[in-house]
Amino acid sequence: MNEEWNRIKKIIKNINKKIPLSIDTRKSEIMDKAINLGVKLINDVSGLNYDSKTIEVLKKNKIPFVIQHSQSVPAVSYTHLTLPTKRIV
């Protein structure tokens, strides 16, 4: 969880004041932290099946959310990809 949060927190802090942001995650702790930094929409990429605390976080924050279904776990299905990156912050 810390690795994921460390990758995105600076971006959220810098961009959320300029445009509304959404975040794709399946971890309630990431959702909660992102909402506290101003994220306006959550996309649960597990279809609400990964983290039992997700619904609690969504209810507590009264934030719009999307329920997405994925047939595989991202860490497994994308390990073979090398994607170009561009620094935006």
Phi and psi restraints in degrees (value plus and minus 20) as a CYANA .aco file:
   2 ASN   PHI     -82.3   -42.3
   2 ASN   PSI     -58.3   -18.3
   3 GLU   PHI     -82.4   -42.4
   3 GLU   PSI     -65.1   -25.1
   4 GLU   PHI     -82.0   -42.0
   4 GLU   PSI     -67.4   -27.4
   5 TRP   PHI     -83.5   -43.5
   5 TRP   PSI     -62.5   -22.5
   6 ASN   PHI     -82.3   -42.3
   6 ASN   PSI     -50.4   -10.4
   7 ARG   PHI     -91.7   -51.7
   7 ARG   PSI     -51.5   -11.5
   8 ILE   PHI    -130.2   -90.2
   8 ILE   PSI     -38.7     1.3
   9 LYS   PHI     -83.0   -43.0
   9 LYS   PSI     -60.7   -20.7
  10 LYS   PHI     -86.0   -46.0
  10 LYS   PSI     -59.6   -19.6
  11 ILE   PHI     -83.1   -43.1
  11 ILE   PSI     -66.3   -26.3
  12 ILE   PHI     -80.2   -40.2
  12 ILE   PSI     -66.1   -26.1
  13 LYS   PHI     -79.3   -39.3
  13 LYS   PSI     -59.2   -19.2
  14 ASN   PHI    -103.3   -63.3
  14 ASN   PSI     -50.3   -10.3
  15 ILE   PHI    -118.4   -78.4
  15 ILE   PSI     -50.6   -10.6
  16 ASN   PHI     -82.2   -42.2
  16 ASN   PSI     -39.2     0.8
  17 LYS   PHI     -99.2   -59.2
  17 LYS   PSI     -36.2     3.8
  18 LYS   PHI    -120.2   -80.2
  18 LYS   PSI     -57.6   -17.6
  19 ILE   PHI    -163.2  -123.2
  19 ILE   PSI     133.3   173.3
  20 PRO   PHI     -87.1   -47.1
  20 PRO   PSI     118.5   158.5
  21 LEU   PHI    -137.2   -97.2
  21 LEU   PSI     129.5   169.5
  22 SER   PHI    -139.7   -99.7
  22 SER   PSI     142.7   182.7
  23 ILE   PHI    -155.1  -115.1
  23 ILE   PSI     117.7   157.7
  24 ASP   PHI    -120.9   -80.9
  24 ASP   PSI      99.1   139.1
  25 THR   PHI    -180.4  -140.4
  25 THR   PSI     147.6   187.6
  26 ARG   PHI    -140.7  -100.7
  26 ARG   PSI     -12.9    27.1
  27 LYS   PHI    -129.8   -89.8
  27 LYS   PSI     102.1   142.1
  28 SER   PHI     -82.1   -42.1
  28 SER   PSI     -54.5   -14.5
  29 GLU   PHI     -86.1   -46.1
  29 GLU   PSI     -59.3   -19.3
  30 ILE   PHI     -85.1   -45.1
  30 ILE   PSI     -63.7   -23.7
  31 MET   PHI     -77.1   -37.1
  31 MET   PSI     -69.5   -29.5
  32 ASP   PHI     -81.6   -41.6
  32 ASP   PSI     -65.6   -25.6
  33 LYS   PHI     -83.7   -43.7
  33 LYS   PSI     -62.4   -22.4
  34 ALA   PHI     -85.1   -45.1
  34 ALA   PSI     -61.6   -21.6
  35 ILE   PHI     -81.4   -41.4
  35 ILE   PSI     -61.5   -21.5
  36 ASN   PHI     -83.9   -43.9
  36 ASN   PSI     -42.9    -2.9
  37 LEU   PHI    -113.3   -73.3
  37 LEU   PSI     -19.7    20.3
  38 GLY   PHI      91.2   131.2
  38 GLY   PSI     -16.1    23.9
  39 VAL   PHI     -80.9   -40.9
  39 VAL   PSI     117.5   157.5
  40 LYS   PHI    -122.0   -82.0
  40 LYS   PSI     -34.0     6.0
  41 LEU   PHI    -168.3  -128.3
  41 LEU   PSI     117.0   157.0
  42 ILE   PHI    -131.3   -91.3
  42 ILE   PSI     115.4   155.4
  43 ASN   PHI    -135.2   -95.2
  43 ASN   PSI      85.5   125.5
  44 ASP   PHI    -101.9   -61.9
  44 ASP   PSI      87.3   127.3
  45 VAL   PHI     -98.8   -58.8
  45 VAL   PSI     -17.7    22.3
  46 SER   PHI    -124.3   -84.3
  46 SER   PSI     -19.2    20.8
  47 GLY   PHI      48.8    88.8
  47 GLY   PSI      11.1    51.1
  48 LEU   PHI      44.7    84.7
  48 LEU   PSI       5.3    45.3
  49 ASN   PHI    -127.9   -87.9
  49 ASN   PSI     -29.2    10.8
  50 TYR   PHI    -109.6   -69.6
  50 TYR   PSI     -66.1   -26.1
  51 ASP   PHI    -142.8  -102.8
  51 ASP   PSI      98.2   138.2
  52 SER   PHI     -87.1   -47.1
  52 SER   PSI     -34.9     5.1
  53 LYS   PHI    -110.9   -70.9
  53 LYS   PSI     -25.2    14.8
  54 THR   PHI     -78.1   -38.1
  54 THR   PSI     -69.7   -29.7
  55 ILE   PHI     -81.4   -41.4
  55 ILE   PSI     -58.2   -18.2
  56 GLU   PHI     -80.5   -40.5
  56 GLU   PSI     -64.2   -24.2
  57 VAL   PHI     -84.2   -44.2
  57 VAL   PSI     -64.0   -24.0
  58 LEU   PHI     -84.8   -44.8
  58 LEU   PSI     -61.9   -21.9
  59 LYS   PHI     -85.5   -45.5
  59 LYS   PSI     -66.1   -26.1
  60 LYS   PHI     -78.3   -38.3
  60 LYS   PSI     -60.6   -20.6
  61 ASN   PHI    -113.1   -73.1
  61 ASN   PSI     -29.4    10.6
  62 LYS   PHI      28.4    68.4
  62 LYS   PSI      32.5    72.5
  63 ILE   PHI    -131.7   -91.7
  63 ILE   PSI     123.1   163.1
  64 PRO   PHI     -82.4   -42.4
  64 PRO   PSI     127.2   167.2
  65 PHE   PHI    -167.0  -127.0
  65 PHE   PSI     139.0   179.0
  66 VAL   PHI    -137.3   -97.3
  66 VAL   PSI     119.0   159.0
  67 ILE   PHI    -125.7   -85.7
  67 ILE   PSI      93.2   133.2
  68 GLN   PHI    -129.6   -89.6
  68 GLN   PSI     126.0   166.0
  69 HIS   PHI    -130.6   -90.6
  69 HIS   PSI     112.0   152.0
  70 SER   PHI    -143.0  -103.0
  70 SER   PSI     115.2   155.2
  71 GLN   PHI    -100.6   -60.6
  71 GLN   PSI     -31.8     8.2
  72 SER   PHI    -161.0  -121.0
  72 SER   PSI     146.4   186.4
  73 VAL   PHI    -102.4   -62.4
  73 VAL   PSI     106.9   146.9
  74 PRO   PHI     -73.1   -33.1
  74 PRO   PSI     -59.5   -19.5
  75 ALA   PHI     -82.1   -42.1
  75 ALA   PSI     -46.7    -6.7
  76 VAL   PHI    -109.8   -69.8
  76 VAL   PSI     -65.8   -25.8
  77 SER   PHI     -93.6   -53.6
  77 SER   PSI     -40.5    -0.5
  78 TYR   PHI    -133.1   -93.1
  78 TYR   PSI      -9.2    30.8
  79 THR   PHI     -85.2   -45.2
  79 THR   PSI     -43.3    -3.3
  80 HIS   PHI    -106.1   -66.1
  80 HIS   PSI     -27.2    12.8
  81 LEU   PHI    -110.1   -70.1
  81 LEU   PSI     123.5   163.5
  82 THR   PHI    -141.3  -101.3
  82 THR   PSI      91.7   131.7
  83 LEU   PHI    -125.0   -85.0
  83 LEU   PSI     122.6   162.6
  84 PRO   PHI     -87.9   -47.9
  84 PRO   PSI     126.8   166.8
  85 THR   PHI    -142.0  -102.0
  85 THR   PSI     133.7   173.7
  86 LYS   PHI    -158.5  -118.5
  86 LYS   PSI     107.1   147.1
  87 ARG   PHI     -94.1   -54.1
  87 ARG   PSI     104.3   144.3
  88 ILE   PHI    -132.6   -92.6
  88 ILE   PSI     -24.5    15.5
